[in-house]
Amino acid sequence: MVALPDRPSMSAEEYLAWEPTQEERYEYWDGEVVAMSGSTRNHNRISGNFFRILDDALVDRPCEVYIADVKVQVEPGQKYFYPDVVVTCDEHDNDPQLVQFPSLIIEVLSPSTEAADRGIKFAKYRQFSTLQEYVLVQVEQPGVEIFRRNQQGQWVLSEYGLGDSLQLESVNLEIAIADLYRQVQFS
């Protein structure tokens, strides 16, 4: 993510009107417009694999899966982020431009975004009462971390490797980690 040096601050209303007309994607951080960095082939492949698996599994359920180009309204008028994959199962989530009630958010980590994905973004995502799971997927080596909200409202970490399967409780789905890394080349 890179702040636009020639872009002045703007209101959330201006951002929401301006951003869909742009060729690139931009997040919004308290008045600052932030350009989204490009991704690698592995990043794209992992995001696509996750999206495909979820989209196929949820086709007959009242959930919707979005990839990369649908933003999440994290704080109305303050923060709008683009997760790699987001799932909403809330009937109130009907804004055509953004998701307001996510149940599952997936971020595929890259060197330029990992600190924000683990830090400020996760801190902000935890504020969603609807969010049940936050998934971080490694790109450089096989590895998945799931932060799951338990019944006491605490976030509990589970880690998975290449030979494991993970259970996404938010959508009642088991996924083999190897399927997420299908056609991914590690150096």
Buried (B, 14 or more C-beta within 10 A) or exposed (E): BEEEEEEEEBEBEBBBEBBEEEEEBBBBBEBBBBBBBEBBEBBBBBBBBBBBBBBEBBEEEEBBBBBBEBBBBBBEBEBBBBBBBBBBBBEEBEEEEBBBBBBBBBBBBBEEBBEBBBEBBBEBBBEBEBBBBBBBBBBEEBBBBBBBBEEEEEBEEBEBEEEBEBBBBBBEBEBBBBEBBEEBEEE
